[in-house]
Amino acid sequence: MDLIGAIARCFLAPGSRALTTEYGYYFFRTATHLAGATLDLAPEHGLTVNTQAILGHLTPETRVVFLANPANPTGTFIEPAQIVALRDAIPRDILLVVDEAYSEFAATSETRLFDLVRRGDTVVLRTFSKAYGLAGLRVGWGLFPQAIGTEVRKLLLPNNISAPALAAATAAMRDQAGMRAAVAMISRRRDFFASRMRAAGLQVPVSHTNFVLLCFASDEAAVQADATLRASGFALRRLDNYGLLNCLRATVGTEDDMEEVAQILELFLSVSH
């Protein structure tokens, strides 16, 4: 988030515009607003990024395109080849920022997007908050073209990461086997839970993250399901600020927790129908 904010302050100003997708990570909006710029939203198709729509919403004032892949809060994913093609089609004076916070959960090659950075017009962001489980330590990183990184670094606090957080991130990075095992375990729980929710009657997009988006038949049903879960001690994420009033986002937890949430929702859906 610190890097996203610094990029916005570096490249955006009143009168300029940024662009992201309809359900793109909400902090893109916040960072653009804090920079005094205007944010445009390109429509998605089936809760998934549509690169042609992004191209269609570029303006002469567009300075930055923010893209989250895999996406938050939908969990959907587009192949790196589509992002490469998007970069080829965007004017070179527009910066493309690809937020890959959940990339470790997507079975794909990292190389192609990292290679884009060498062109000088693309930034790729990552975090230790998701697959590495260090959300509370707030450690993220980005791969920047040198000229862009130099300017963005001027806007960051020099002591924005503590020594304990840096030590934990270093240890986590060196334990790639542990990270991959955690991702595999979380992915199995995620997919099993998603399958049960689809069987119970919910619309659930295929997720490439550590959470599942649950789409109910109506806004009212989502509100009632949320209240039912909270009464049992489970808090899912409401997505009203995204305009997804009929959806709840469930982060994958322990096997016992996912089983209990599944049973509560299955009972709720059987009664509500």
C-alpha positions in Angstrom: 0.0 0.0 0.0 2.9 2.3 0.7 4.3 1.7 -2.7 1.0 2.2 -4.4 0.5 5.5 -2.6 4.0 6.7 -3.5 3.5 5.8 -7.2 0.2 7.7 -7.2 1.8 10.8 -5.6 4.8 10.6 -8.0 2.9 10.3 -11.3 -0.6 11.8 -10.6 -1.7 15.3 -9.9 -4.9 17.4 -10.2 -6.1 17.3 -13.8 -4.5 13.9 -14.5 -6.3 10.5 -14.5 -5.6 7.0 -13.5 -7.4 3.9 -14.7 -8.3 0.6 -13.1 -11.0 -2.0 -13.5 -14.6 -2.1 -12.2 -13.7 -4.2 -9.2 -10.0 -3.4 -8.9 -8.4 -3.3 -5.5 -10.0 -0.4 -3.6 -6.8 1.2 -2.5 -6.1 2.2 -6.1 -9.1 4.6 -5.7 -7.9 5.9 -2.4 -4.3 6.5 -3.6 -5.6 8.3 -6.7 -7.9 10.5 -4.7 -5.2 11.4 -2.2 -3.0 12.5 -5.2 -5.8 14.8 -6.3 -6.4 13.0 -9.6 -9.4 11.3 -11.1 -9.9 7.5 -11.4 -11.7 5.9 -14.3 -13.1 2.4 -14.1 -13.1 -0.1 -17.0 -15.9 -2.6 -16.9 -15.1 -6.2 -16.1 -16.5 -9.3 -17.8 -17.8 -12.0 -15.5 -16.0 -10.4 -12.5 -12.7 -10.7 -14.5 -10.4 -8.1 -16.0 -11.2 -7.2 -19.6 -8.1 -5.8 -21.3 -10.0 -4.5 -24.3 -12.2 -2.5 -21.9 -9.1 -1.0 -20.3 -7.8 0.1 -23.7 -11.2 1.6 -24.5 -11.1 3.8 -21.4 -7.7 5.4 -21.8 -7.8 9.2 -22.2 -5.2 11.8 -23.1 -5.0 12.6 -19.4 -4.4 9.0 -18.3 -1.0 8.7 -16.6 -1.2 5.4 -14.7 -3.0 2.1 -15.2 -3.4 0.0 -12.0 -4.1 -3.7 -12.5 -4.4 -6.3 -9.8 -3.8 -9.9 -11.0 -5.0 -12.2 -9.3 -7.8 -9.7 -8.5 -9.0 -8.6 -5.1 -11.8 -9.0 -4.1 -13.0 -11.3 -7.0 -10.1 -13.8 -6.9 -10.1 -14.0 -10.7 -7.0 -14.2 -12.9 -5.9 -13.4 -16.5 -2.9 -15.0 -18.1 0.4 -13.0 -18.2 0.2 -13.1 -22.0 -2.8 -10.8 -21.9 -1.0 -8.3 -19.7 2.0 -8.3 -22.1 -0.4 -7.6 -25.0 -2.0 -4.9 -22.9 1.3 -3.3 -22.2 2.2 -3.4 -25.9 -1.1 -1.6 -26.7 -0.8 1.1 -24.1 1.1 4.3 -25.0 4.6 4.2 -23.6 4.1 7.4 -21.6 1.5 5.7 -19.4 2.8 3.7 -16.5 1.4 0.2 -16.0 1.4 -1.0 -12.4 0.6 -4.7 -11.9 -0.2 -5.6 -8.3 0.5 -9.3 -7.8 -0.2 -9.6 -4.1 -1.7 -13.1 -4.6 0.6 -14.3 -7.4 2.0 -17.3 -5.5 -1.5 -18.8 -5.6 -1.7 -18.6 -9.4 0.1 -21.5 -11.2 1.9 -19.4 -13.8 5.4 -18.3 -14.8 6.6 -15.0 -13.2 9.2 -14.3 -15.9 7.1 -12.6 -18.5 5.8 -9.8 -16.2 9.2 -9.3 -14.6 10.6 -8.9 -18.1 8.2 -6.0 -18.8 9.9 -4.0 -16.1 13.1 -3.8 -18.3 11.1 -1.8 -20.8 11.0 1.1 -18.4 7.3 1.6 -18.4 6.0 -1.1 -16.0 6.1 -1.8 -12.3 5.3 -5.1 -10.6 4.4 -5.2 -6.9 4.4 -8.1 -4.5 3.8 -8.6 -0.8 4.7 -10.9 2.1 1.2 -10.5 3.5 -0.6 -13.4 1.7 1.3 -16.6 0.8 4.0 -15.9 3.4 1.5 -15.1 6.1 3.2 -11.9 7.4 0.2 -9.5 7.0 0.7 -7.9 10.4 4.3 -7.0 9.6 3.4 -4.9 6.5 6.2 -5.9 4.2 5.9 -5.4 0.5 8.3 -5.0 -2.4 8.3 -3.9 -6.0 10.3 -4.4 -9.1 10.9 -1.0 -10.7 12.7 0.4 -13.7 15.7 2.2 -12.2 14.6 5.7 -13.2 11.0 5.2 -11.8 12.2 3.5 -8.6 14.6 6.4 -7.9 11.7 8.9 -8.0 9.2 6.8 -6.1 11.8 6.1 -3.4 12.0 9.8 -2.6 8.4 9.7 -1.4 8.8 6.8 1.0 9.7 7.1 4.6 13.3 5.9 5.0 12.3 3.8 8.1 9.0 2.4 6.8 9.9 -1.3 7.6 11.1 -2.3 11.0 14.1 -4.5 11.6 12.0 -7.4 13.0 9.7 -7.2 10.0 12.7 -7.2 7.6 14.2 -10.2 9.4 10.9 -12.2 9.3 10.5 -11.4 5.5 14.1 -12.5 4.8 13.5 -15.8 6.6 10.2 -16.3 4.9 11.7 -15.6 1.5 14.4 -18.2 2.1 11.8 -20.9 3.0 10.3 -21.4 -0.5 9.4 -25.0 0.3 7.4 -23.9 3.3 5.6 -21.2 1.3 4.7 -23.6 -1.5 3.4 -26.2 1.1 1.2 -23.5 2.7 -0.1 -22.4 -0.7 -1.0 -25.9 -1.6 -2.8 -26.5 1.7 -4.8 -23.3 1.5 -5.6 -23.9 -2.2 -7.0 -27.4 -1.4 -9.2 -26.0 1.4 -10.3 -23.1 -0.8 -11.3 -25.3 -3.7 -13.2 -27.8 -1.5 -15.1 -25.0 0.2 -15.9 -23.3 -3.1 -17.2 -26.6 -4.6 -19.5 -27.0 -1.6 -20.8 -23.5 -1.9 -21.5 -24.0 -5.6 -23.4 -27.2 -4.8 -25.4 -25.3 -2.2 -26.5 -22.8 -4.9 -24.1 -19.9 -4.7 -22.3 -18.4 -7.6 -18.6 -18.7 -6.8 -15.9 -17.5 -9.3 -12.8 -19.7 -9.7 -10.3 -18.2 -7.2 -6.6 -17.9 -7.6 -6.1 -16.4 -4.1 -6.4 -17.3 -0.5 -10.1 -16.3 -0.4 -13.4 -17.2 -2.0 -16.0 -14.7 -3.3 -19.6 -15.9 -2.5 -22.3 -14.4 -4.7 -25.8 -14.6 -3.3 -29.1 -14.4 -5.2 -29.8 -10.9 -3.8 -28.4 -8.1 -1.6 -30.8 -9.0 1.2 -29.7 -12.7 1.2 -26.0 -11.6 1.6 -27.0 -9.3 4.5 -28.9 -12.1 6.2 -26.1 -14.7 5.6 -23.6 -12.2 7.0 -25.8 -11.8 10.2 -26.2 -15.5 10.5 -22.4 -16.1 10.3 -21.6 -13.3 12.7 -24.0 -14.8 15.3 -21.8 -17.9 15.2 -18.6 -15.9 15.5 -17.6 -15.7 11.8 -16.9 -12.4 10.1 -16.8 -12.4 6.3 -15.9 -9.3 4.3 -18.8 -7.2 3.1 -18.1 -5.6 -0.3 -20.5 -2.8 -0.4 -17.8 -0.2 -1.3 -17.2 -2.2 -4.5 -20.9 -2.2 -5.4 -21.0 -6.0 -4.8 -23.8 -5.8 -2.3 -24.8 -9.4 -2.9 -21.4 -10.8 -2.2 -19.3 -11.9 0.8 -15.6 -12.6 0.7 -14.4 -15.6 2.8 -10.7 -15.8 3.6 -9.6 -19.4 3.9 -9.0 -20.3 7.5 -8.4 -23.6 9.4 -10.1 -26.8 8.2 -12.4 -26.8 11.1 -13.5 -23.2 10.6 -14.1 -23.7 6.9 -16.2 -26.8 7.7 -18.3 -24.9 10.2 -18.8 -21.9 7.8 -19.8 -24.3 5.1 -22.4 -26.1 7.3 -23.9 -22.7 8.5 -24.2 -21.5 4.9 -25.6 -24.8 3.6 -28.3 -24.7 6.3 -29.0 -21.0 5.7 -29.4 -21.6 2.0 -31.6 -24.7 2.4 -34.0 -22.7 4.7 -34.0 -19.5 2.6 -34.9 -21.4 -0.5 
